[in-house]
Amino acid sequence: MDKQKYYKFEIDYNTNHFNEFPHDIFTNEEKDLYLKIKKRKEELGDKLVILAHHYQSKWITELGDFVGDSFQLSKEASMMKNAEKIIFAGVHFMAESADILSSDKQKVYLPNIKAGCPMADMTSLQDLEFAWEEIHKNLNGEKIIPITYMNSTAEVKAFCGAHGGAVCTSSNADKIFEWAFTVGDKVMFMPDKNLGMNTANKLGIPKNEQVLYDLSKENGGHTKEDIKNSKVILWNGYCHVHKFFSVEMVKNLKEKYDDYKLIVHPEASPDIVALADGIGSTKYIVDYVKASKPGDTIIIGTEINLVYRLAEEYKDRNIFPLRKSLCPNMYRINMVNLYETIMDFPEERVITVGDKTKANAKKALDRMLEFG
């Protein structure tokens, strides 16, 4: 079985398809910037820390002091007490989380301010406040615990903190749901409907007690009885990277491979998760591959940069993507804007969360740490 090379991409943002060419073609300009960034890192020493998310390209992760998921990286930054400057090679909500957990003496920089997260933006504070009020009109004193996925804005995290709720990650969502049901009657989960449904299914919550709230319809598209009888109220958001996986793709694997394991991220739809051999966070996926054996064939359903990097690192395994699905916003971080940031630290790239928002968001994050 031929091994796949590591690639960088030209993207069609409408279809998430892209044309590929080997990442081995590292231009002289990119190589020059790469070396200059390394030199600048040495000059700054422990006063700088670069955080690189798993979904970043190979060369960005090689420049990272830490590589991991969003919350893991923010925690690492909070423990780097000497680091005055934190560069987050990720997307906007991740840099916000780093700012929430960092000290007042630290500044967090996002190399490209336009590197946002469409899923996080699917839940605005204004819409959430409207839905919260509308849903409560259908209840008779039942207590709702709001839970937001880490992939959300600081304002949404703060809302959860202010209303007795919490943040969760893809690896501890089930524990946070369980905690919520000990202090409340219902969970309102945002923004990712798939992670919410997969978590509810894992906990054995019947599908008729899960309602998907559609903001464009009265009562989210449900009767008052539906709302009253529900255990989990789901926001209608999703990750476009994981939206592109289909049951047909999974079924086609049997025609391509004799023996394989399918590992998917829980942001994939429940019908995909039901067919998988393993479901978990980016850390889970990395650990699964690490624990596998030479010769194993592993099909991975998550963002392509992580899959190709694992394929390159574990050349004695056969590692392939379920589909080549890339996060265009992660791809906005590149060698040029990383170089500009580390050389000049432009003020317009500083990510700052207001004090009140930060305080309430930290409550939600602290509850996750306590109960998750």
BARODO-17295 format. One record per atom (N, C-alpha, C): z, x, y; residue in one letter. Coordinates in steps of 0.1 Angstrom, whole numbers, plus 5000, padded with zeros to 4 digits. Example, Ala and Ser with C-alpha at 12.3 -4.5 7.8 and 13.67 -1.06 7.14 Angstrom:
% BARODO-17295
507851324943A
507851234955A
507851324967A
507151284978S
507151374989S
507951295000S
//
This chain:
% BARODO-17295
500050094988M
500050005000M
500050095012M
499050075021D
498950165033D
500050135042D
500650245048K
501650225058K
501050195071K
501750105079Q
501250075092Q
501750175102Q
500950205112K
501350295123K
502050215133K
502750295142Y
503350235154Y
502350205164Y
502450095171Y
501450055181Y
502050025194Y
501250035205K
501549965217K
500349865220K
500549775229F
499649665229F
499049625242F
497949555241E
497349475253E
497549335249E
498249255258I
498649125254I
497949015261I
497648905253D
497248775259D
498448695260D
498948675272Y
500248605274Y
500248465270Y
499048405269N
498948255266N
499148235251N
498648325243T
498648305229T
499648395221T
500048495229N
500948605223N
500148685213N
498848675213H
498048775205H
497848895213H
497549005207F
497249125214F
496349215206F
495549305214N
494749405207N
495649525206N
495449595195E
496349705192E
495549835191E
496249945195F
495750075192F
496950165190F
496750275182P
497950355178P
498750405189P
500050395188H
500950445198H
500950605198H
500450655187D
500250805186D
499450855198D
498650765204I
497850815216I
498850805228I
499550915230F
500550925241F
499851005252F
499550935263T
498751005273T
499451115280T
498751205286N
499351325293N
500351275304N
499951165311E
500851115321E
502151065315E
502050985304E
503250935298E
504151045293E
503551145287K
504251265281K
504951335293K
504251355304D
504851415315D
506051345321D
505951205322L
507051125327L
508251125317L
507851125304Y
508951125293Y
509751255295Y
509151365296L
509851495298L
510651505311L
510051445321K
510851445334K
512051355333K
511951245326I
513051155324I
514151225316I
513751295306K
514751375298K
515451475306K
514751545314K
515351645323K
516251585333K
515951475339R
516751405348R
518051355342R
517951305329K
519151265322K
520051385320K
519551495317E
520451615315E
521151655328E
520451635340E
521051665353E
522151575356E
522051445353L
523051345356L
524151345346L
523951385334G
525051395324G
525651265321G
526951265320D
527651135317D
527851035328D
527251075340K
527250975351K
526150875350K
525350885340L
524250795337L
524250755322L
523950625320V
523750585306V
522550485306V
521650515296I
520450425295I
520650345282I
520550215284L
520650125273L
519250065269L
518950075256A
517550035252A
517749925241A
517149815244H
517249705234H
516249735222H
516649675210H
515849695198H
514349655200H
514049565209Y
512749525211Y
511849615220Y
512449715225Q
511749815234Q
510749895225Q
509749955231S
508850045224S
509550175220S
508950235211K
509450355205K
509950465215K
509050485225W
509350595234W
510550565244W
510650435247I
511850395255I
513150405247I
513050365234T
514350375226T
514650515224T
513750605223E
514050745222E
514750805234E
514550745245L
515250785258L
516550715259L
516850615251G
518150545253G
519250625248G
520450615255D
521650675249D
522250585238D
521950455239F
522350355229F
521150265227F
520950225214V
519950135211V
520650025203V
520349895207G
521049785200G
520649655205G
521449545202D
521249415207D
521949405221D
521649295228S
522149285242S
523649295244S
524449225236F
525849235238F
526449365233F
525949415222Q
526349555218Q
526149655229Q
525049645235L
524749745245L
525649725258L
525849605261S
526749575273S
528149625270S
528649615258K
529949665254K
529949815255K
528949875250E
528850025251E
528950075265E
528250005274A
528250035288A
529650025294A
530349915290S
531649895296S
532650005292S
532350075281M
533250175276M
532950315281M
531750325288M
531350455294M
531950465308M
533150495309K
533950495321K
533350585332K
532750705328N
532250795337N
530850765342N
530250665336A
528850635339A
528850555352A
528350615363E
528250545376E
527050455377E
526050495369K
524750425369K
524350385355K
524050255353I
523650205340I
522250155341I
521250205334I
519950155333I
519750075321I
519449945322F
519249855310F
517749835308F
517249895297A
515849875293A
515849755284A
515749645291G
515849515284G
515249405294G
515849285294V
515449185303V
516649135312V
516349045321H
517349025332H
518648975327H
518748885318F
520048835314F
520948945308F
520249035301M
521049145295M
521649235306M
520849265316A
521449345327A
522549275334A
522449135335E
523549055341E
524849075332E
524649065319S
525849075310S
526449215312S
525649315314A
526249455316A
526949455329A
526449395339D
527149395352D
528549315351D
528549205343I
529749125341I
530849205335I
530449295325L
531449365317L
531749505323L
530949555333S
531149685338S
532149675349S
532549795354S
533549805365S
532849795378S
533649775389D
533149765402D
532549905407D
532950015400K
532350145404K
531050175398K
530550085389Q
529350105382Q
528250015388Q
526950065388K
525849985392K
524849975380K
524349855378V
523449825367V
522049805373V
521049875367Y
519649875372Y
518749825361Y
517849735365L
516749685356L
515449745361L
514749835353P
513549905358P
512449815363P
512349695358N
511349595363N
512049465365N
512249425377I
512949305381I
512249175375I
510949195372K
510149075367K
510349065351K
511149155345A
511349145331A
512449035329A
512048915328G
512948805325G
512948755311G
513548635308C
513548585295C
513248435296C
512048395292P
511648245293P
512648155287P
513248195275M
514148105269M
515448085277M
515948195283A
517148185292A
516848095303A
515648105309D
515248025320D
515047875317D
514947845304M
514847705300M
516047625303M
517147685306T
518447615309T
518847665323T
518547585333S
519047615347S
520447545348S
521247595358L
522547545361L
522447395365L
521447375374Q
521247235379Q
520947135368Q
520047175359D
519747085347D
520947065338D
521647175336L
522847165327L
523847075333L
524147085346E
525146995352E
524746855351E
523446825353F
522946685352F
523146635338F
522746715328A
522846665314A
524346645310A
525146735315W
526646735312W
527146595317W
526846565329E
527346435335E
526746315327E
525446315324E
524846205318E
525446185304E
525646295296I
526146285283I
527546225283I
528346265293H
529746215293H
529846065296H
528846015302K
528845875305K
528745785292K
528245855281N
528145785269N
529345795259N
530345865264L
531445895255L
532745825260L
533645815250N
534945745253N
536045845252N
535945955260G
537046045260G
536846165251G
535846165243E
535546275233E
535346405241E
535846515236K
535846645243K
534646725238K
533746765247I
532646855244I
532946995248I
532647085239I
532847235241I
531447285243I
531147345255P
529847405258P
529747545252P
528747575245I
528547705239I
527147755243I
527047875249T
525747925252T
525448055244T
524248065240Y
523748185234Y
523848295244Y
523948415239M
523948535248M
522748535257M
521648485251N
520348485258N
520248375268N
521148385279S
521248285289S
521548345302S
521448275313T
521748335326T
523248345328T
523648425338A
525048445341A
525648305346A
524848225353E
525348095358E
525648005346E
524848005336V
525047915324V
526347965317V
526448095315K
527648155309K
528848115317K
528748115330A
529948085339A
530247935338A
529247845336F
529447705334F
530347685321F
529947755311C
530647745298C
532147795300C
532247905307G
533647955309G
534447865317G
533847795327A
534647705336A
534947575329A
534247545318H
534447415311H
535047435297H
535747545295G
536447575283G
535647615271G
534347655274G
533447695263G
533347845261G
532347885255A
532248025251A
530748065250A
530548195249V
529248255246V
529248295231V
528048295225C
527948345211C
526748435210C
526648505199T
525548585196T
524848525183T
523748575179S
523148525167S
523948565155S
524848655156S
525648695144S
526948625143S
527448565154N
528748505153N
528748355157N
527548295158A
527448155163A
528248065154A
528248085141D
528948005132D
530448005134D
530948125137K
532448135140K
532748065153K
531948085163I
532148015176I
532147865174I
531147815167F
531047675164F
532347625157F
532847695147E
534047655140E
535247655149E
535347755158W
536447755168W
536347635177W
535147605181A
534947495191A
535347355185A
535147345172F
535547215166F
537047205164F
537747315165T
539247315165T
539847275178T
539047285189V
539647245202V
538847135209V
537747085202G
537046975208G
536346895197G
535646785201D
535046695192D
533546725189D
532946775200K
531546805199K
531146935205K
530046995201V
529547115207V
528247085214V
528147135226M
526847125233M
526347275234M
525147295227F
524647435226F
523347455233F
523247565240M
522047595248M
521847745248M
520647795250P
519347725252P
518547715240P
518847785229D
517947795217D
518247695207D
517347585206K
517547485196K
517547535182K
516747635179N
516647685165N
517947755161N
518447835169L
519747895165L
520847795164L
520847695173G
521747585171G
521647505159G
520347465155M
520147395143M
520447475130M
520047605131N
520347685119N
521847705117N
522547715128T
524047725127T
524647605122T
524247485127A
524747355123A
524447335108A
523247375104N
522847355090N
523747445081N
523947565086K
524847665078K
526247605076K
526747535086L
528047475085L
528147345078L
526947295074G
526947175066G
527047045075G
526647055088I
526646945097I
525446855094I
525546735090P
524346655087P
523346645099P
522146635095K
521046635105K
521146515115K
521746395109N
521846285118N
523046295128N
523746405127E
524846435136E
524446555146E
523146585145Q
522546685154Q
521546615163Q
521746615176V
520746555185V
520146655194V
518846645196L
518046735205L
517946665218L
518546725229Y
518546665242Y
517246695249Y
516546595253D
515246615260D
515546575275D
515546675284L
515946645298L
515046545305L
513746535300S
512846445307S
513046295303S
513946265294K
514146135289K
515546085292K
515745955294E
517145905296E
517945935284E
519245975287N
520146005276N
519546115266N
518646195272G
518046295263G
517146245253G
516746115254G
515846055244G
516645995232G
517845965234H
518745905224H
519445785229H
519945705219T
520745585223T
522145635226T
522945555232K
524345585234K
525145615221K
524745535211E
525445545198E
525045685192E
523845725193D
523445855188D
524245965194D
524445965207I
525246065214I
526746055209I
527245935208K
528645915204K
528845965190K
527945945181N
528045985167N
527646125164N
527246195174S
526746335172S
527946435171S
527746545164K
528646655164K
528146775172K
526746785172V
526146895179V
525046845188V
525046875201I
524046835211I
523246965214I
521946965211L
521147085213L
520247075225L
520247185232W
519247195243W
517847225237W
516847175244N
515447185239N
514747315243N
515447425240G
514847555243G
514447635231G
513747745233Y
513247825221Y
512847965226Y
512748055216C
512148185219C
510648185215C
509848225225H
508348215222H
507948325212H
508748435210V
508448535200V
508548475186V
509648405184H
509848345170H
509248215168H
508648155179K
507948025177K
506648045170K
506048165170F
504748185164F
504748205149F
505948205143F
505948205128F
505848065122F
505148065111S
504847925105S
505147935090S
505347815084V
505547805070V
504347855062V
503147825068E
501847865061E
501848025060E
502348095070M
502348235070M
503248285058M
504348215057V
505348255046V
504648225032V
504048115031K
503348085018K
502248175015K
501548225025N
500448325023N
500948465018N
502248485020L
502848615015L
502648635001L
502748524993K
502648534978K
501248584974K
500248564982E
498948614979E
498748754983E
499548814991K
499448954996K
500349044988K
501549004984Y
502549094979Y
503049034965Y
503249124956D
503749084943D
505249054943D
505949144950D
507449134951D
507849174965D
508649094971Y
509049124985Y
510249044989Y
510949084999K
512049005005K
511648965020K
511848845023L
511548795037L
512848785045L
512948865056I
514148865064I
513748815078I
514448715083V
514048655096V
515248645105V
514948645118H
515948625128H
516248475129H
517548435132P
517848285133P
517248215145P
516548285153E
515848215164E
514548155158E
514248185146A
513048115139A
513447975136A
512447895133S
512747745131S
513347735117S
514147625115P
514847595103P
513947595091P
512747545092D
511847545080D
511447695076D
511447785085I
511147925082I
512447985075I
513547955082V
514848015077V
515147965063V
514747845059A
514947785046A
514247865035A
513147935039L
512348005029L
512648155029L
513548195037A
513848345039A
514948385028A
514848515025D
515848575016D
517048625024D
516848645037G
517948695045G
517748645059G
518848605066I
518748555080I
519848625088I
519448685099G
520448755107G
519948815120G
520848865127S
520548925140S
519749055139S
519349115150T
518649245150T
519449345142T
520749345145K
521549445138K
521549415123K
521649295119Y
521549255105Y
520249305099Y
519149285106I
517849335101I
517849485099I
518349555109V
518349705108V
519249745096V
520349685095D
521249725084D
520649685070D
519949575070Y
519349535057Y
518249635052Y
517449685062V
516449785059V
517149915054V
518149945062K
518850075059K
519450075045K
519949955040A
520549945027A
519549925016A
518249895019S
517249875009S
516950005002S
516049994992K
515750104983K
514250154986K
514050284983P
512650334984P
511750244975P
510550214981G
509650134973G
509749984976G
510849934982D
511049794984D
510049744995D
509549624993T
508749565003T
509549455011T
509549475024I
510349385032I
509449335043I
509349195044I
508649135054I
509649085065I
509349115077I
510349085088I
509748985098I
510548885101G
510148785111G
510948795123G
510548895132T
511148905145T
510148985154T
510649035165E
509749105175E
509149225169E
507849255172I
507049355165I
507549495168I
508049525179N
508449665182N
509549715172N
510549625169L
511549655160L
510949675146L
510049595142V
509549595129V
508749725127V
507949765136Y
507149885135Y
507950015136Y
509050005144R
509950125145R
510650145131R
511050035125L
511750045112L
510750095101L
509450045102A
508450095093A
508250245094A
508250295107E
508050435109E
509250515105E
510450465107E
511650535103E
511850545088E
511550435081Y
511650425066Y
510350425060Y
509650535059K
508350545054K
508250535039K
509450545032D
509450525018D
509550375014D
509650285023R
509650145021R
508350085026R
508049965021N
506849895026N
507349785035N
507349815048I
507849715058I
506749665067I
506649525067F
505549465074F
506049345082F
505349315093P
505749195101P
505249065095P
506048955096L
505548825092L
504348795101L
504448825113R
503348815123R
503548915134R
502548965140K
502649065151K
502948985164K
504248955165S
504648875177S
505448965186S
505048975198L
505649065208L
506248995220L
507349045225C
507948995237C
507349065249C
506448985257P
505749045268P
506749095279P
507949025280N
508849065291N
509549195288N
509849215275M
510449345271M
509349455274M
508149425272Y
507049515274Y
506849555288Y
507449475297R
507349515312R
508149645315R
509049685307I
509749805309I
508849915303I
508450015311N
507650115307N
508050255312N
507250355309M
507650495313M
507650505328M
506650435335V
506550455349V
507750395357V
508150265354N
509250205361N
510550265357N
510650315345L
511850385340L
512050515348L
510950585350Y
510950715357Y
511350685372Y
510750585378E
511050555392E
512450515394E
513050445384T
514450405385T
515350525384T
515150615374I
516050725372I
515950825383I
514850835389M
514650935400M
515250885413M
515050755417D
515350705430D
516450605430D
516750545419F
517750435418F
517550335430F
516450265430P
516150175441P
517150055442P
517650025453E
518549915455E
518049785450E
516649765452E
516049635448E
516049615433E
516449715425R
516449705411R
517949695406R
518849685415V
520249665411V
520449515407V
521149495396I
521449355392I
522949335395I
523249235403T
524549205407T
524849055405T
525949025398V
526448895396V
527548865406V
527548755413G
528548715422G
529948705416G
530948735424D
532348745419D
532848615411D
532548495417K
533048375410K
532248355397K
530948375398T
530148355385T
530548465375T
530848585379K
531248685370K
532548655364K
533548605371A
534848565366A
534748465355A
534048355358N
533848245348N
533048285336N
532048365338A
531148415327A
532048505318A
532848585324K
533748675316K
534748595308K
535148475313K
536048395304K
535348355292K
534048315293A
533248265281A
533048385272A
532748505277L
532548625269L
533848665262L
535048655269D
536248685264D
536648595252D
536348465254R
536648365243R
535848405230R
534548455232M
533748495221M
534448615214M
534948705222L
535548825216L
536848785209L
537548685214E
538848645208E
538648565195E
537648475195F
537448385184F
536248415175F
535348495180G
534148525172G
534148645164G
//
